Each structure stands twice: as structure tokens, then as C-alpha cells.
Amino acid sequence: MKYGWNELSHLVQTEGRVHVDPHDNCMYFDWTCTGFRCTFVGTVLSAKIRGIENNFMGQIEWPVIGILNEKGEMKRITVQNGDFDYTLAEFDENTAHTVDVVKLSEGMRGQCGLLSLETDGEIVPAKEEKASLHIELVGDSITCGYGNEEKDPAKHFDPKTENGYISYGALAARELGARARWISVSGISTAVDHSRPMPFEMQGMEELYPYVDLPLEKKLGKTEFTLYDFKKDPVDAVVLNLGTNDVNMVKMAKPEKKEEALVFFRTHYRGMIEMIRKYNPEAMIFCCLGPLDYFLYDEIRDIVDEYKAKSGDDRIVRFKFGPVLQWSEGYGADMHPSAATHERMGHELAAMIRRYVCKEDGGVK
């Protein structure tokens, strides 16, 4: 039996910032670890998935998804450009099965959308797993899991070696038994100075954060963009890990312009905190940096401390991840954190959330 998205919308359980386009009956799931859960009675589950390739400076990239079964086994599919059918799962037993479809690669390096599901049996309402804790990850390539499965640090980015499911945010969420959603883009800064010439269109996180999926809607030719409904799905903690790319503007500035670049960062990073607080009034905010470049950490420390002093907002914490342990952890693609580094970072983040959100170890609610 085949089910279009209109029929699936009340049967599957979505996760993350998914975007439903009512004009083409498609549910796009682009951001890291965004996806859906499906429960069906039968032996085979297939899907018609729309793939949208990414052309990054002449390099064509396709999105990669993972299909996780109840045994914890993951099957990977590289989604080609266009609308194609893919077999998601096959079982011997004609009984109820639940599968999770997870975006492993990041949203800006290839998008995908669910058009329909088909099974030899029937799809039933998804088996919902409730979590008492909900986390949002806001960041750059580190938060995406850029190249974390690549063993050779000299190799460049490939969506097949970027696995958001074993990124530090995903690992921390599973350790805590929490749900998590992402908005993260490789190479992104808190803000972009659009008065300066750029080799290609760039946007800062401050421009993307309020929307469900601004890059996708621009790619689809939209001129009006869908705001994300933060009230509908509130989070307990927002993990902001930006600053690693912002440093480039400071380091590349002429000596007489460095202070101006720092002022730009301070102004926009504080604005990012205020924006996150506006949309997440009850959440604990973790302003993090690491594990690659700590040049701006003192700036972040001072911004957070000043913000807390002036606003009286005590639900914000600054946090520095431990640096990459080169000899024991190694590096992933393009000298990015490896899977081993992400694993360690996941434990560090989980410990911080336990302390400040779960009120363990003397932390505050």
C-alpha cells in the first residue's frame, strides 16, 4: 500500500526542523539528524525520496541518510538528484517494525524530501518514544560532524564521511536519553559582513536561525520564508558552538582594522544570544567553543558575563570543550574532529547538561 505525505503526516513521527511544502506534498528533512520514524506491519518498506544535489565550487554532492532498525543496525543510502524509489528496510517476519530515517549529512551539502512510503502491509501510527529532555544544537562544521568518519586528515569533505549520528550533540543526547534538533552549517559564522566582497553567497547563523529551512526555500525559488514555530516544540537547552569561523574575519583584518572586526563579532554574538533567548525563553543556553580554535573564547567569556550582569539572566553558561588530543584521537577530513573526539565531546556536553539542566552536581535548574 502506498501513502503520500498527506496520509503520512499523522502516521509518522518527525524529528527536527522539517519543512513541509504544501504545494508539492513533500516533507523535506535537511538539517543534521533531522528525519522521521515509521512503524509498519509487513516485511518491506520503501520510500520515494526527492534528492537535491549541491554544487560546491564545481564539486557535486548528494545527501546521505541512515535507516536505523530496532536492533540498532544502520543502513546508509546516498540520495541521488531527482525523485527516486529506495528500499528502506526488509524483514523476514510479517509483524510490526519501526524504523528511523536520519539525515547523516548536513543540510547545505544536499537536501532531501519524503514524497511517499510504500509497504506490502500497512503503516500504523509511529511508536512514539517520549523524552523528558529536549536539546537544540546550533553550530558550524564541528556540530555537523564534518568528516568525522574520515581517517585521513588530508582528505577533503565528502558527505559519505560526515555522520551527524555520531556527532558530539547526538552522542550527548543519547547518553541523556534526550531528543535533539540541529541547525548547523559548515563554514558558518555568527554573522557575515555583507559590505565586504564574498566569493559566493554567505549567510550568518543570525540570518538562518529564525526560519525552518531558509537555504532550502531559497533553492526552491521561494521569496517568502517559513518561520520556525519555537513555541510548538520548546527545548530545555540550546547549545551554541560558534566562533571557530568568526575568527577568520579578525585574523585576516589589517592591524588597524582588528578592533573593528572584534567589535563586529561582539555585537553580533551578543545579538545571537538575545535572539536565542527571545525564541527560547525558558531554555538554558550553553555558549561553547572548541575543540579547534579558542582565539575568540575570551571574547565569548566577556560577552556572556556582561550579558548576564546587565540582563539578570542566569540561565546561560559559557563552556570550553577540551582540545583535540592529536595522538590519541587523530583528525577527520580537513583536520576536523574525528569520531573519537566527538565521543569525548559528547561526554563533556552531557556532563554540563546534567549539571545545569538536570540539576545534578549542585547545578541550577
N, C-alpha and C positions, 0 to 999 in steps of 0.2 A: 504494500500500500504506500502511496506517495503523498507527502504532506508539504504544502507550500508554507511560506513563513506565516501567512495569516492564520493558518491552522496550528502552526507550531508555537506561536507566541505565548499561548497559555499552557503549553506542554513542556517545553524545555526551560531550564533554569540558566539564565545568562549570568556572566561574571565580568565585572569591569565596565569600562566606558564603551559599551557597544552603541552603534548608531544604526537605527532602523530608518531606511529610506522608503517612505510610503509610496513613492512614485514607481519604484521597480520591485517592490515587495522583497527587499533584501535586507538581511541583518549583517552589517559589517562589524567584524571584530578584529581590530588592527593593533591596538596597544599591546605591549608585552603582557603575557599571561591572561589576556582577555579571551573569552570563549564561552562555551555553553556545555551544559550537562543534559544528557538524553537517556531516558530509560525506555527500553523496548522489549516486547515479548516476541521472540523469534530467534533466528540464527545469523542473519546478515543485516548489517546497517550500512547504507551508502548515502552519499550526500552530493548534491550539485553545488559546487563552490565556485564563486567568482574570484578569479585572481587578477590583481592589477600590478603589473611589473613596475619596478623602479629603475630609472636610468640615472645612475650617479656618475657624472662626468664620463659618459660613454660605456660604463660598465652596467650591464643589465642584471638586475637582481630580482629573485622571486621569493615570496613569503614562505615560511616553513611553519607547519603546525604539528602538534603532537596529539595523539589519541591515546588516552590512558584508560585501561580497563580496571575492573575491580580487584585484580591481582597485583596492581601496581606496575604492569608491563606497559611500556610506551612504544607506539608505532609512529614513525615520522612520515610526513608527506610534504613534498615541495609542490606548492600550488602554482600551476602554470598560468600564463596570461590568458584570460577568457573564461567562459563558463564551461566547466567540465565535471563529469561524474567521478567520484572517488569512493572506493570501498573503505569504510572506516573501521569496521570490525566484523569478524566471523567467529562463530562459536559452534560447537558440536551439539550443545543442549538447546532444545527449543523451550527456553524458560526466560524469565525476566533478567535482563542485563542492563547495567548502567555504564556509560562511557562518558569521559570528559574530553572535550576538544579544547586545546590550549594553544594560543599563538606563542610560538617559541622565539621567533624573530621579531624585531621591533617594527613599529607601525610605519615609520618613514622610509623603510627599505623594502617596501612591497606590502600591499594591502589585500585583504580577502573578505569575502562576504558569503553568508549562507543563504542560498536560494530555496533549497528544499531538502528533505530527508526521505528516504525510501527504505522499507524493510519487508521481509517476507511474512512478517506478522503484523503487529500493531505497536504504535508508540503510545505510551501511557505517561501520565504526569510524572515529571522527574522526581527521583528520590532525593529530597532536599536534605542537605546537611547544614544544620544551624550552628553558627559560631558566635560566641559571646563577644568576640573582639574583631574589629574591622580596621585595617590599616591602608593608608594611601602612600604610594611611593612616587616621588616627584624628583626627576633627575636627568642625568645625561647618559653617555655610553656605559658607564660603570653600573648604573641602575638597570640598564637594558640587559646586561650580561654579555656585552660586546666581546666576541672572540674568546669566551671563557672555556670553550672545548678545543681550541687550537693549541697544539703542543709547541709549535714553532713561533716564537715572538716576532720573527722576521716576516711571517705571512701576513697578508692584509685581510681586511674584512671579507667575510663570506657568511651569508645568512645561515648556512648549514652548520657553522661553528659557533653561532650565537644562540645560547639556550637560556631563555628567561626563567625556565622552570627550576634551574639550579643557580639562579642569581641570588645575591645575599638577601634581597627582600622576600623572595619566595621561600627560601630556606628558613628565614626568621618566622614567617607566617606559619609554616607547617610546624615548626618547633613549638609555637604558641597555640596551635590549633585555631588560627585566625583566618579570616578572609582578607584578601588584599586586592587592590586595584592600582594600576600604573598609569602615569603619563610621563614618558621618558623618551628622549631623542638623543642619539649620538651627536656629539659636537655642539650641543645647545648650551647657551649661556643664560644667565638670568634675564638679560636684556641685550638688545642689539642697537648700536648707534646707527640709525638709518641715514644720518647725514654723511656717513663715510661710504666710499665706493665698495661694493662687495662683488666677488667673483660669480656668485649666484644668489638667488633669493634666500635670505636667512631670517629666522624669527626667534625672538627670545621666549623663554618659558612664560613670561608675564603676558605675552600675546596669546598663547595657546591654552593656558590653564582654565579660563572660564568656559571653554567650549568642549563639547563631546569629542569632536574629531575635526578640528579646523583644517589640517593638511588634507584629509580625505575629501572634505566638501569642496575645497579649492580645486583639487584634482578632478572632481566630478563636474566642475564648472559652475558651482553654486555661487551666488552673490550674497545670499543671506545665510547666516550660520547658526547652528543649533547650540544654545547654551546648555551646559550640563546642569542637571537637577540635583544639587548637593543635598537639599532637604529630603529628597526621596530616599537616599541611601547614605546616611551620615556615617562618618568614620570616627574612631576613638583616637587615632594618632595619624599625623601627617609627617612623613619622613622626607625632608628636603635636603637633597645632596647635590647642590650646585656650587660652583666656584672654581672647579677644575679648569673649565674652558674660559671663564671670565678673566682668568689671569693673563691670557694671551694679549688682550687689549692693553693691559698695564705694562707687560714686559716689552711689547713692541712699540710702545709710545716713546717719543723723543723725551730726553731728560726733562725738558721744560713743560712737557705735557703729562707726565706721570701722575702728578697730583690731581689733575683734571680727570684722568682716567679712573683714579681711585674714588674721587667724588661721585663719578657716574655710577660706579659699582655700588658704593654705599647707599646712594639714593634709591637705586632700583632694587637692591637686595632688601632694603627695609620695606619698599613698596610691595615686594613679593610676600614678605611676612604678613603685611597688613591685608593683602588680598586673600591669602590662605586663611587668616583669621576671620575675615568677612564671610567667607563661604563655609567655614568650619568653626562656628562659634564655641563649641564645646570640646574640640579635639586638643590633645597635647601635640605641640609642634616640636619636632626634633630638627634643629639646624645642624646638619652634618657636613663633614668634609673628609675626603680620603677615599682610597688609600694611596693616591698617586702624587698629588702636588698640594702642599699645605701653604703655599705662598700667601693666600688670602685668609688663612684661618684666624689670624689676629684681627683682621678687619671684621670677619663674621662674629668673633667673640665680642668685639666692641659694639657692633650694631645690635646684637641681641641684648647685651647688658643695658645699652641705652634705651632700647625699645621697652624692655621690662620696667626700667626705672620711671620712664615717662608715662607709660600706659597703665602700669599696675597689673599688667597681665603676667601672672606667674605660671601659666600653662605653656611654657616654652623653654626648651633646653638646648644648649649647644653641645656638640659631641664630635670628637675626632676619632675616626676609625684608625686602627693600627696600620702602619705602613706595610707594603708588600714585603714579605720575607723571601727575598730573591732566591736563596739557596735551597730552601725547603719547599717553597710554594711555586716558584717559577712565574712565568708570564704567559698570557694568552696572545692572541693576534695583536699586532701593532703595539706590543708592550702594555697591554691591558691586563687587568687582574685575571688570574687563572681560576679554574673551578675550585682549587684548594683555597685560594684567597677568599673567594666568595663564601665558601663554607665557614671559614673563620669569622668573616664579617657578619654572617648570618647569626652566629652565636653571640657576637658582641651586640648587635642590634636587639636581639631577643632579650638579652640581659637588661638593656636600657629600658625597653618597653615594660618588662616585668617590674622594674623598679619604679618607674614614673607613672605608668598607666594602671598596672595591676596592683600597685601599692605594696610590692614586696621589697624587702631590704630597706625599709624605712622611707620609701619614696612617697610621693604625694599623688593624690587622685587627680 
